[in-house]
């Protein structure tokens, strides 16, 4: 929400749940969660320095597409978190660069590519 973005404006790090992938906005509303795109949009409004996306649905075991990889003009690090991941302020940039490699390890399922 705009109020949430205002409270956190200029923060160093936003950790935001992104349970659903884009296109599943109705499910997200019904289950009181967010999509990846919603998390990215709120981070843009907050003007934060780094974004960590977490709490992905286990029903969709793949690395989510970041609809706008350059969602900030300043190109902040966007990290896709997973269980037991450890991050430090110094490792955020490196962790954000792992997203393409993680997509290779968790490719879309056959049914996803048929859509």
Secondary structure, DSSP 8 states (H G I E B T S, - for coil): -HHHHHHTTT-S-EEEE--B-TT-HHHHHHTT--BHHHHHHHHHHHT-SEEEEE---TTS-S----SSTT-STT--EEEE--TT----GGGHHHHHTTHHHHHHHT---HHHHT-
